[in-house]
Amino acid sequence: MPAIHLNEVSKQYGEVIALSRFNMGVTQGTLTGFVGPNGAGKSTSIRIITGLTRPDTGKATVFGEDPYDNVAIKRRMGYVSEHDDLYSWATVRSSVRQLTRINLPWAKDINSIVDKAINDVGMAKFADRKVAALSKGMKQRTKIAAALAHDPDLLILDEPLGGLDPLGRRHMMDLLKRLNRDRGVTVLISSHILEELEQLVNRITLIHRGQAVAEGDPDKIRSLLYQYPHEVVFHSKPDNLKSVASGLVQLDGIVRSMSFAEAGSGLLECRVVTPQLEQFYRELVRISVEKRAPIVDVDTVSESVERLFEFLVA
């Protein structure tokens, strides 16, 4: 039995078609990537999977059952939103406890449950720290702890790697792999960044304009992705960015163009167009480490992914 099965699912809001005969399957025990540009239909798909709305046509099942308004199925899920929905004034422990009470309102051992969840995501040392003082990666871990506290069989994450620096992304990937391997949690990760998920997941579904345009293992999807140039943007302090940029310009065939702009808060922005995205990310990390020039954040501009999807549709 698949953990998730969407069969010919369509959903329309007024004149806007969010999903059109969309198909997707997620096998139990796997790490699956769900990738598409903004507005592709990912959020609507997640709302259907989590039982918040019903498809107009087609059939959606989670663990063989209709998830809509299904309390038993919802208790088998954990959901991590892309939004920063933690209380900034609360501590990590307090935040996880408040969210855990929603799924386990009658639990008598709530404190031990919360502490175990916090420990599982590597946040035990920061349990008493205020959310406002956490880094982006720590906030993501705190939200995952809250989603895992009731011991779900399925974990759904919306853009969990967004806004993280390269090291933060690596830590997050390692955490999700460990949860999948050691606890057997089925993981579905929604993202608009395809290249980072291929290092993490077993299978990828690409969605564009409400339809599945490609599905398969990361090697199959990679063969489509790396035919096209992508734009990468990263930020750092001026001296650090100049140091990294001086190393990047020496990379023959990897950097097609490079531009700079003020980013505010004492940071500079660098935009790089590269036809070899995987190798560029490796070299970017290497140069940053070798030159002792930290990067604040790095991201792939979604428009380049949009162009890939437009090609696939055509």
C-alpha positions as CSV (number, residue, x, y, z in Angstrom):
1,M,0.0,0.0,0.0
2,P,1.4,3.4,-1.0
3,A,1.7,6.1,1.7
4,I,0.2,8.6,-0.7
5,H,-1.7,8.1,-3.9
6,L,-3.2,10.9,-6.0
7,N,-5.0,9.5,-9.1
8,E,-6.3,11.9,-11.8
9,V,-6.8,14.6,-9.1
10,S,-8.2,18.0,-10.3
11,K,-8.9,21.1,-8.2
12,Q,-10.2,24.4,-9.4
13,Y,-10.7,27.7,-7.5
14,G,-13.1,29.9,-9.5
15,E,-11.4,30.3,-12.9
16,V,-8.0,29.2,-11.6
17,I,-7.1,25.5,-12.2
18,A,-4.8,24.5,-9.4
19,L,-4.5,20.8,-10.4
20,S,-5.5,19.1,-13.6
21,R,-5.6,15.3,-13.6
22,F,-2.6,15.2,-11.4
23,N,-1.0,11.8,-10.5
24,M,1.5,11.1,-7.8
25,G,2.5,8.1,-5.7
26,V,4.7,8.0,-2.6
27,T,5.9,4.6,-1.4
28,Q,6.0,3.9,2.3
29,G,9.4,4.2,3.8
30,T,10.9,6.4,1.1
31,L,12.2,9.9,0.8
32,T,10.3,11.6,-2.0
33,G,10.8,15.0,-3.5
34,F,7.9,17.1,-4.8
35,V,9.3,19.8,-7.0
36,G,7.8,22.7,-8.9
37,P,8.0,26.5,-9.3
38,N,5.7,28.8,-7.3
39,G,2.1,28.5,-8.4
40,A,2.6,25.0,-9.8
41,G,0.1,23.3,-7.6
42,K,2.3,22.0,-4.8
43,S,0.3,23.8,-2.0
44,T,-3.0,22.6,-3.3
45,S,-1.6,19.0,-3.5
46,I,-0.4,19.2,0.1
47,R,-3.8,20.6,1.3
48,I,-5.5,17.6,-0.3
49,I,-2.9,15.1,1.2
50,T,-3.3,16.6,4.7
51,G,-7.1,16.5,4.4
52,L,-7.7,20.2,4.5
53,T,-9.6,20.1,1.2
54,R,-11.0,17.6,-1.3
55,P,-10.3,17.3,-5.0
56,D,-13.1,18.2,-7.4
57,T,-12.5,15.1,-9.4
58,G,-10.1,12.1,-9.0
59,K,-9.2,10.2,-5.9
60,A,-6.7,10.9,-3.1
61,T,-5.7,8.3,-0.5
62,V,-3.2,8.3,2.4
63,F,-2.4,4.9,3.8
64,G,-5.4,3.6,1.7
65,E,-8.0,6.0,3.2
66,D,-9.5,9.3,2.1
67,P,-7.6,11.9,4.2
68,Y,-10.3,14.6,4.1
69,D,-11.5,15.3,7.7
70,N,-10.1,12.0,8.7
71,V,-8.7,12.3,12.3
72,A,-7.2,8.8,12.3
73,I,-5.1,9.6,9.2
74,K,-4.2,13.0,10.4
75,R,-2.7,11.5,13.5
76,R,-0.4,9.5,11.4
77,M,1.0,12.6,9.7
78,G,3.4,15.4,10.7
79,Y,3.4,18.6,8.7
80,V,6.1,21.3,8.7
81,S,5.0,24.5,7.1
82,E,7.3,26.8,5.1
83,H,6.1,29.8,7.2
84,D,7.8,30.9,10.4
85,D,4.8,30.0,12.6
86,L,6.6,29.6,15.9
87,Y,6.0,32.1,18.8
88,S,9.1,34.3,18.9
89,W,8.7,34.9,22.7
90,A,8.5,31.2,23.6
91,T,11.4,28.8,24.2
92,V,12.1,25.8,22.0
93,R,10.6,23.4,24.7
94,S,7.5,25.6,25.2
95,S,6.9,25.9,21.4
96,V,7.1,22.1,20.9
97,R,4.9,21.5,23.9
98,Q,2.2,23.8,22.7
99,L,2.1,22.3,19.2
100,T,2.3,18.7,20.6
101,R,-0.8,19.4,22.7
102,I,-2.8,19.7,19.5
103,N,-2.0,16.2,18.4
104,L,-1.8,14.6,21.9
105,P,-4.3,16.6,24.0
106,W,-4.6,13.8,26.6
107,A,-1.0,12.7,26.9
108,K,0.1,12.5,30.5
109,D,3.8,12.2,29.8
110,I,3.9,15.3,27.6
111,N,7.2,16.5,29.0
112,S,9.1,13.3,28.2
113,I,7.5,13.2,24.8
114,V,8.6,16.7,24.0
115,D,12.1,16.2,25.3
116,K,12.5,13.1,23.2
117,A,11.4,14.9,20.1
118,I,13.7,17.8,20.8
119,N,16.6,15.4,21.4
120,D,15.8,13.5,18.2
121,V,16.4,16.6,16.0
122,G,19.6,17.6,17.9
123,M,18.1,20.6,19.7
124,A,18.5,19.4,23.3
125,K,21.2,21.9,24.2
126,F,18.9,24.7,23.0
127,A,15.6,23.6,24.6
128,D,15.5,26.7,26.9
129,R,16.5,29.2,24.3
130,K,14.0,31.7,23.0
131,V,12.8,31.1,19.4
132,A,13.7,34.7,18.6
133,A,17.4,33.9,19.2
134,L,17.4,30.8,16.9
135,S,19.0,30.6,13.5
136,K,16.9,29.6,10.5
137,G,18.1,26.1,10.7
138,M,17.4,25.8,14.4
139,K,13.8,27.1,13.8
140,Q,13.4,24.4,11.1
141,R,14.6,21.7,13.5
142,T,12.2,23.0,16.2
143,K,9.2,22.8,13.8
144,I,10.3,19.2,12.8
145,A,10.5,18.3,16.5
146,A,6.9,19.4,16.9
147,A,5.8,17.5,13.9
148,L,7.5,14.3,15.1
149,A,6.4,14.4,18.8
150,H,3.3,12.3,18.2
151,D,5.4,9.7,16.3
152,P,3.8,10.0,12.8
153,D,4.3,7.5,10.0
154,L,4.4,10.3,7.4
155,L,6.3,13.6,7.5
156,I,5.4,16.3,5.0
157,L,7.8,19.3,4.8
158,D,7.2,22.4,2.7
159,E,10.4,24.1,1.6
160,P,12.5,22.9,4.6
161,L,15.8,24.0,3.0
162,G,14.8,27.5,2.0
163,G,17.0,30.2,3.4
164,L,19.6,27.9,4.9
165,D,23.3,28.3,4.3
166,P,25.2,25.4,2.7
167,L,26.1,23.9,6.1
168,G,22.6,24.3,7.4
169,R,21.2,22.5,4.3
170,R,23.7,19.6,4.9
171,H,22.6,19.3,8.5
172,M,18.9,19.3,7.5
173,M,19.5,16.7,4.9
174,D,21.4,14.5,7.3
175,L,18.5,14.8,9.8
176,L,15.8,13.9,7.3
177,K,17.9,10.9,6.1
178,R,18.3,9.7,9.7
179,L,14.6,10.0,10.5
180,N,13.8,8.0,7.4
181,R,16.4,5.4,8.1
182,D,16.2,5.0,11.8
183,R,12.6,5.6,12.5
184,G,11.1,4.4,9.2
185,V,9.3,7.7,8.6
186,T,8.0,8.2,5.1
187,V,9.1,11.7,4.0
188,L,7.6,14.0,1.4
189,I,9.6,17.2,0.7
190,S,8.1,20.0,-1.3
191,S,10.6,22.4,-2.9
192,H,11.2,24.6,-5.9
193,I,14.9,23.7,-5.9
194,L,15.4,20.4,-7.7
195,E,19.2,20.1,-7.6
196,E,19.4,20.0,-3.8
197,L,16.7,17.3,-3.4
198,E,18.4,14.9,-5.8
199,Q,21.1,14.4,-3.1
200,L,18.4,13.5,-0.6
201,V,15.5,11.6,-2.0
202,N,14.8,8.3,-3.6
203,R,12.2,9.6,-6.1
204,I,11.2,12.9,-7.5
205,T,7.9,14.2,-9.0
206,L,8.0,17.4,-11.0
207,I,4.8,19.4,-11.1
208,H,4.0,22.4,-13.4
209,R,0.7,24.2,-13.9
210,G,-1.1,21.5,-12.0
211,Q,0.2,18.6,-13.9
212,A,2.9,16.0,-13.4
213,V,5.5,16.6,-16.1
214,A,8.2,14.1,-15.0
215,E,8.7,11.4,-12.4
216,G,11.5,9.1,-11.5
217,D,14.7,8.5,-9.6
218,P,17.2,11.4,-9.2
219,D,19.5,10.1,-12.0
220,K,16.6,10.3,-14.5
221,I,15.6,13.8,-13.4
222,R,19.2,15.0,-13.3
223,S,19.6,14.2,-17.0
224,L,16.9,16.8,-17.6
225,L,18.1,19.4,-15.2
226,Y,21.7,19.8,-16.1
227,Q,21.1,20.6,-19.7
228,Y,20.2,24.2,-18.7
229,P,22.0,27.2,-17.2
230,H,20.8,28.2,-13.7
231,E,21.1,31.4,-11.8
232,V,22.5,31.2,-8.2
233,V,22.4,34.1,-5.8
234,F,24.3,34.3,-2.5
235,H,25.1,37.0,0.1
236,S,28.1,37.7,2.2
237,K,30.0,40.6,3.7
238,P,31.8,42.6,1.1
239,D,35.4,41.4,1.8
240,N,34.2,37.8,2.0
241,L,32.1,38.0,-1.1
242,K,35.0,39.5,-3.1
243,S,37.3,36.8,-1.9
244,V,34.9,34.1,-3.0
245,A,34.2,35.8,-6.3
246,S,37.9,35.9,-7.1
247,G,38.0,32.2,-6.7
248,L,34.9,31.6,-8.8
249,V,36.1,33.5,-11.8
250,Q,39.0,31.1,-12.1
251,L,36.6,28.1,-12.6
252,D,36.8,27.4,-16.3
253,G,33.5,26.5,-17.9
254,I,31.5,26.6,-14.6
255,V,30.8,30.4,-14.3
256,R,29.1,31.9,-17.4
257,S,28.4,35.3,-15.9
258,M,28.6,37.1,-12.5
259,S,27.0,40.3,-11.2
260,F,27.0,42.2,-7.9
261,A,24.5,44.4,-6.0
262,E,24.0,46.0,-2.6
263,A,21.8,43.8,-0.4
264,G,21.4,46.0,2.7
265,S,22.4,45.1,6.3
266,G,26.1,45.5,5.3
267,L,25.9,42.6,2.8
268,L,26.7,42.3,-0.9
269,E,24.7,40.1,-3.3
270,C,26.4,38.0,-6.1
271,R,24.4,36.4,-8.9
272,V,26.1,33.7,-11.0
273,V,24.8,32.0,-14.1
274,T,26.3,28.5,-14.4
275,P,25.6,25.6,-16.8
276,Q,27.1,23.1,-14.3
277,L,25.0,23.6,-11.2
278,E,26.2,20.5,-9.2
279,Q,29.9,21.3,-9.7
280,F,29.3,25.0,-9.0
281,Y,27.8,24.2,-5.5
282,R,30.8,22.0,-4.7
283,E,33.3,24.6,-5.8
284,L,31.4,27.4,-4.0
285,V,31.6,25.5,-0.6
286,R,35.3,24.6,-1.3
287,I,36.3,28.2,-2.0
288,S,34.3,29.6,0.9
289,V,36.1,27.2,3.3
290,E,39.6,27.6,1.8
291,K,39.4,31.4,1.8
292,R,37.8,31.5,5.3
293,A,35.0,33.6,3.7
294,P,31.6,32.6,5.2
295,I,28.5,32.9,3.0
296,V,25.3,34.1,4.7
297,D,22.9,32.2,2.4
298,V,22.7,30.8,-1.1
299,D,19.7,29.9,-3.3
300,T,18.9,29.0,-6.8
301,V,16.6,31.6,-8.5
302,S,13.3,30.0,-9.1
303,E,12.9,31.5,-12.6
304,S,15.6,29.2,-13.9
305,V,13.7,26.2,-12.7
306,E,10.6,27.8,-14.3
307,R,12.4,27.7,-17.6
308,L,13.1,24.0,-17.2
309,F,9.5,23.2,-16.5
310,E,8.4,25.3,-19.5
311,F,10.7,23.1,-21.6
312,L,9.3,19.9,-20.2
313,V,5.7,21.0,-20.8
314,A,6.6,22.0,-24.4
